């Protein structure tokens, strides 16, 4: 490999050699999304940059490849396991190293010592002529015979399926999440099923990045966030809402209209209900995406005392006060510490 062919994979990602695996992964995802062909239709420069980023990540995300790359630099692909001999002879198929003369080294150790500036390199002292370095196809398509190298086929630029996946955040209204909706993302329209909740992750198959070599696509994962609703809230899988009633309705009982996600329903309020007590409306809650059906809606009753009352109302309340037999605080008389 000529020196001019060397690719600085760290520079391709804008990182240095001390970057952690997590930094490499995070930076790769950011750049891959930025230069993804779907985000830059018809842009050849972005496409080439996308390929460059994928190639860099393929090497730096693999601990073994990264170790060889850090140690041997532009010759990392040729660096295998030394110790099984520096091949010579005239048989076999000659390996093309783009003009690099390995014949000047008596052994693979000499090559590495020279490469890393170590002492002890003597070079080819003559007498034997230039050696021919070769590899032999052993039947499985994997070359061998080069100093014990057993994986000398080189980098093919292909990314793993996982590295082609993309993630995106989407924010939905309560109604959109309840009924389901369509959303446009970089790769086109996607369907949001009914009943998603904040924290849900929706997998959209085949809508991730495209591998420029295999044309395979990863998946798109949508992280869901639901905007708060002014009336309904979540309590576990169920919905809950606060429904105010007047003191006389709480004492005498009544029938009221309670809103639900798909319309108001009539609910009977029993006489003597306590403030904070909940009435369960079965099947009126949130959709169940997996099993179907609906969860429950809990209508939490809140007794609301009026602030502005008419003179007639005041007279009635005063009459109730003067004739009241119920003491809600009678049990407090025995409280002590």
C-alpha positions in Angstrom: 0.0 0.0 0.0 1.4 3.3 -1.0 1.6 6.0 1.7 -0.8 8.2 -0.3 -3.4 5.4 -0.1 -3.5 5.5 3.7 -6.9 6.5 5.2 -7.0 8.2 8.6 -10.1 6.7 10.0 -10.0 8.8 13.2 -9.8 12.0 11.1 -12.7 10.7 9.0 -14.8 10.7 12.2 -13.3 13.9 13.6 -11.8 12.0 16.6 -8.4 11.2 18.0 -6.9 7.8 18.9 -7.9 8.2 22.6 -11.7 8.2 21.7 -13.7 5.7 23.6 -15.9 3.1 21.9 -19.0 5.0 22.9 -17.6 8.2 21.4 -16.9 6.4 18.2 -20.4 5.0 18.1 -22.1 8.3 18.9 -20.1 10.2 16.4 -20.7 7.6 13.7 -24.4 7.7 14.1 -24.4 11.5 13.9 -22.3 11.6 10.7 -24.1 8.7 9.1 -27.4 10.5 9.5 -25.9 13.8 8.3 -24.5 12.2 5.1 -27.1 9.5 4.5 -28.2 9.4 0.8 -31.8 9.8 1.8 -30.9 13.1 3.5 -28.8 14.2 0.5 -30.5 13.0 -2.7 -28.3 13.3 -5.7 -25.3 14.7 -3.7 -22.3 12.6 -4.8 -20.0 14.3 -2.2 -22.3 13.4 0.6 -22.5 9.8 -0.7 -18.7 9.5 -0.8 -18.5 11.0 2.7 -21.1 8.5 3.9 -19.0 5.6 2.5 -15.9 7.0 4.2 -17.7 7.3 7.5 -19.0 3.7 7.2 -15.6 2.4 6.3 -14.0 4.1 9.3 -16.6 2.8 11.7 -16.3 -0.7 10.4 -12.7 -0.7 11.5 -12.8 1.4 14.6 -15.9 -0.3 16.0 -14.1 -3.7 15.9 -11.7 -4.1 18.8 -9.4 -6.5 16.9 -9.3 -4.4 13.7 -8.8 -1.2 15.7 -5.9 -2.7 17.6 -4.2 -3.7 14.4 -4.9 -0.3 12.8 -3.5 1.6 15.8 -0.4 -0.6 15.8 0.4 -1.0 12.1 -1.1 2.1 10.5 -1.3 1.8 6.7 -0.2 -1.9 6.9 -2.9 -3.0 9.4 -4.6 -5.2 6.8 -1.4 -7.2 6.2 -0.7 -7.5 9.9 -1.6 -11.0 11.1 0.0 -13.4 13.6 3.7 -13.5 13.3 5.7 -16.6 14.2 4.7 -19.1 11.5 7.4 -18.0 9.2 8.1 -15.4 6.5 7.2 -17.2 3.4 9.5 -17.5 0.5 10.0 -19.6 -2.6 8.8 -19.2 -6.1 5.6 -21.2 -6.1 2.0 -20.0 -5.6 0.4 -16.8 -6.6 2.2 -13.5 -6.1 0.5 -11.0 -3.8 0.2 -7.5 -5.1 1.1 -4.9 -2.4 0.7 -1.9 -4.7 4.4 -1.7 -5.4 5.7 -2.1 -1.8 8.9 -4.1 -1.7 8.6 -6.7 1.1 11.6 -8.5 -0.4 14.0 -6.3 1.5 13.0 -7.9 4.8 14.3 -11.3 5.9 11.3 -12.0 8.2 8.0 -10.6 9.2 9.6 -9.5 12.5 12.2 -7.5 10.6 9.4 -5.8 8.7 7.5 -4.8 11.9 10.8 -3.7 13.6 11.5 -1.5 10.6 8.0 -0.2 10.4 8.0 0.8 14.1 11.6 2.1 14.2 12.9 -0.7 16.4 16.5 -1.8 16.4 17.6 -5.1 15.0 16.5 -4.8 11.4 19.2 -6.0 9.0 17.2 -6.1 5.8 17.9 -8.3 2.8 21.7 -8.6 2.7 21.7 -10.0 -0.8 22.6 -13.4 -2.3 19.1 -14.7 -2.5 17.6 -12.2 -4.8 14.1 -10.7 -4.3 11.7 -13.0 -2.5 8.2 -13.6 -3.8 5.4 -13.3 -1.2 2.3 -15.3 -2.0 -1.0 -16.6 -0.6 -2.7 -19.9 -1.2 -6.4 -20.4 -1.6 -7.1 -23.2 0.8 -10.6 -23.9 -0.6 -12.6 -21.8 1.8 -11.9 -18.5 0.0 -9.6 -17.3 2.8 -6.0 -16.7 1.8 -3.1 -18.2 3.8 0.6 -18.7 3.7 1.6 -15.1 4.3 3.4 -15.2 7.7 0.5 -17.1 9.2 -2.1 -14.6 8.0 -5.5 -16.2 7.9 -7.6 -13.2 7.1 -5.9 -11.3 4.4 -8.8 -10.7 2.1 -9.0 -7.0 3.2 -11.7 -4.7 4.2 -14.8 -4.8 1.9 -16.5 -1.7 3.4 -19.6 -3.5 4.5 -21.4 -2.5 7.6 -23.2 -4.7 10.1 -27.0 -4.6 10.1 -27.0 -3.0 13.5 -24.8 -0.1 12.4 -27.3 0.7 9.7 -30.1 1.3 12.1 -31.3 4.9 12.8 -33.2 6.5 15.7 -35.4 9.5 15.7 -37.6 11.3 18.3 -41.2 12.1 17.6 -43.7 14.1 19.7 -47.4 13.3 19.5 -50.5 14.9 20.8 -52.8 12.8 23.1 -55.2 12.3 20.2 -52.6 11.2 17.7 -51.2 8.7 20.1 -54.7 7.4 21.0 -56.0 7.0 17.5 -52.7 6.5 15.6 -51.4 8.7 12.9 -49.1 9.1 9.9 -45.8 11.0 10.2 -43.3 12.1 7.6 -39.7 11.3 8.4 -36.5 11.5 6.3 -37.2 8.1 4.6 -40.9 8.9 3.9 -44.3 8.3 5.6 -44.5 6.0 8.6 -47.6 4.7 10.4 -47.9 5.3 14.2 -50.2 2.6 15.6 -52.9 3.5 18.1 -52.0 3.2 21.8 -48.3 4.2 21.9 -47.1 5.8 25.1 -44.3 8.1 26.1 -41.1 6.0 26.2 -42.4 3.6 23.5 -40.0 2.7 20.7 -41.5 1.9 17.4 -39.5 -0.2 14.9 -40.0 0.5 11.3 -38.4 -2.3 9.3 -36.2 -1.4 6.3 -36.3 2.4 6.8 -32.8 2.9 8.2 -29.5 3.6 6.4 -28.6 1.9 3.1 -25.4 -0.1 2.9 -23.8 1.3 -0.3 -22.1 -2.0 -1.0 -24.9 -4.6 -0.3 -27.9 -2.2 -0.7 -29.3 -3.7 2.5 -31.2 -1.3 4.8 -31.3 -1.2 8.5 -34.3 -0.3 10.6 -35.7 3.0 11.9 -36.5 3.3 15.6 -38.9 6.0 16.7 -38.7 7.2 20.3 -42.2 8.4 21.3 -43.0 11.4 23.5 -46.6 12.3 24.2 -47.5 15.9 25.0 -49.5 16.4 28.3 -53.2 16.6 28.1 -55.2 19.2 30.0 -57.7 16.6 31.4 -56.5 13.0 31.0 -53.4 11.6 32.6 -51.8 8.2 32.8 -51.9 6.1 36.0 -50.0 2.9 35.0 -51.7 1.5 31.9 -55.0 3.2 32.8 -56.2 6.8 32.3 -57.3 9.0 35.2 -59.1 12.3 35.3 -60.4 14.6 38.0 -64.2 15.3 38.0 -65.5 18.1 40.3 -68.9 17.9 42.0 -70.7 20.2 44.3 -71.2 19.6 48.1 -74.9 18.9 47.6 -74.2 16.4 44.8 -71.8 14.6 47.0 -74.4 14.5 49.9 -77.5 13.6 47.9 -75.9 11.7 45.0 -76.5 12.6 41.3 -75.9 11.6 37.7 -73.2 13.6 35.7 -71.6 13.5 32.3 -67.9 12.5 32.4 -65.6 13.0 29.3 -63.8 9.9 27.9 -61.3 9.8 25.0 -64.2 8.8 22.6 -67.0 11.0 24.0 -68.9 11.8 27.2 -70.7 9.1 29.2 -73.3 9.3 32.0 -72.0 8.3 35.4 -74.1 7.8 38.6 -72.5 9.5 41.7 -73.6 7.6 44.8 -74.8 9.6 47.8 -72.1 10.3 50.4 -69.2 9.9 48.1 -65.9 11.1 49.4 -63.6 13.6 47.8 -60.8 11.8 46.0 -62.7 8.6 45.6 -62.4 7.1 42.1 -65.1 5.5 39.9 -63.9 3.0 37.4 -65.2 3.2 33.8 -64.2 -0.1 32.4 -62.9 -0.2 28.8 -62.9 3.6 28.5 -59.1 4.0 28.9 -56.1 3.7 26.6 -55.8 1.3 23.6 -53.9 -2.0 24.2 -51.6 -2.3 21.1 -50.6 -5.9 21.6 -53.8 -7.6 23.0 -56.4 -5.2 21.7 -59.2 -3.7 23.7 -58.9 -0.8 26.1 -57.7 -0.2 29.6 -59.9 1.6 32.2 -60.6 5.2 32.9 -60.6 6.2 36.6 -62.8 9.2 37.3 -61.5 10.7 40.5 -64.2 12.7 42.3 -63.3 16.0 43.7 -65.8 17.9 45.9 -65.5 21.6 44.9 -66.8 24.3 47.4 -68.2 27.3 45.7 -66.4 30.6 46.3 -69.2 33.0 45.2 -72.7 32.2 46.3 -76.0 34.0 46.3 -77.8 35.2 49.4 -80.3 32.3 49.1 -77.5 29.8 48.9 -75.8 31.4 51.9 -78.9 31.2 53.9 -79.4 27.5 53.0 -75.7 26.7 53.9 -76.1 28.5 57.2 -79.3 26.6 58.0 -77.4 23.3 57.2 -74.6 24.4 59.5 -76.9 25.2 62.4 -78.7 21.9 62.1 -75.9 19.6 61.1 -75.5 16.3 63.0 -72.5 15.0 61.2 -69.0 15.8 62.6 -66.3 14.7 60.2 -63.6 15.5 62.8 -65.0 13.6 65.7 -62.2 11.0 65.5 -59.5 13.6 65.8 -60.4 14.2 69.5 -58.5 11.1 70.5 -55.3 11.9 68.5 -52.2 12.4 70.6 -48.5 11.6 70.6 
